[in-house]
Amino acid sequence: KNIQQRFDTILRVAQAIVERQKNFFAHGEIAMRPLVLREIADTLGLHESTVSRVTTGKYMLTPFGTLEFKYFFGSHVSTDTGGAASSTAIRALIKQLIGAEDPKSPLSDSRIAELLAEQGFVVARRTVAKYREALRIPAVNLRKSL
């Protein structure tokens, strides 16, 4: 009985994550929505610590590979319209912007922050630098090719 209840809880949490992150499954990282454990806990009528335990060390097979449940949770960045975007989506946008840059004139962290602001994402230059480093993308002077 306890094992079945544990399985049911894991399944319910997985279904709630999939429901909340529908856009991610359709469009990838760039469409990831901000999500915190409390949202899933409130939706399912569980305690936040229960959701935390259920998501630790559990994995989900997705169209983008096998991902830990915890991957779908994280911090968020404010938008100029008062909404929020997940830090995963912002990192994906940064990767996309740098991937499309002119190698002779790569984008600085300040310019990336400006481009993100034009798209409605309020991100400080230091945050762009932190996310770029987390993606293991070198600084502008190291990306410049002659």
C-alpha positions, -999 to +999 in steps of 0.1 A: +000+000+000+028+025+009+047+017-022+016+022-043+010+055-026+046+066-032+043+057-069+010+076-072+026+107-056+055+105-080+032+102-110+010+131-098+040+153-094+053+143-128+020+150-144+017+184-127+052+193-139+044+183-175+011+203-174+029+234-161+058+231-186+037+223-217+055+249-237+089+234-228+079+201-242+066+217-274+094+243-280+124+235-258+144+254-232+135+288-246+098+282-236+106+271-200+083+287-175+094+297-140+083+271-115+088+266-077+081+236-055+053+255-037+032+258-069+032+220-075+026+214-037-004+238-037-018+223-069-016+188-056-025+195-019+009+183-007+035+198+015+064+215-002+089+191+015+070+161+001+074+176-035+111+182-028+117+146-017+096+132-046+116+153-072+151+144-058+169+117-077+139+111-101+142+114-138+119+120-167+124+109-203+116+139-226+121+147-263+152+166-251+168+137-232+165+123-197+161+152-173+159+153-135+126+165-121+145+193-103+155+206-138+120+220-142+122+241-111+144+272-106+147+309-103+130+334-125+137+368-141+111+396-142+097+409-174+088+445-182+051+435-182+052+423-146+055+387-155+084+363-151+106+341-173+126+311-161+164+315-158+166+284-180+148+302-208+170+333-204+201+311-206+187+296-238+181+331-252+216+341-244+230+310-261+208+318-291+220+354-293+257+345-290+252+317-315+239+341-341+264+369-334+290+381-359+323+365-350+342+396-360+320+417-337+307+396-308+281+408-284+292+422-250+273+413-219+259+448-218+247+445-254+231+411-246+213+427-216+200+454-239+188+429-265+170+409-238+154+441-225+141+448-260+124+414-258+109+423-225+133+406-201+149+427-174+183+412-168+214+430-154+247+428-172+262+409-142+234+383-145+241+379-182+278+374-174+268+348-147+246+329-171+271+331-199+298+317-176+274+289-165+270+280-202+308+279-205+308+306-231+339+328-231+339+365-226+335+389-256+373+395-260+379+357-262+351+351-287+364+377-312+379+362-343+399+383-367 
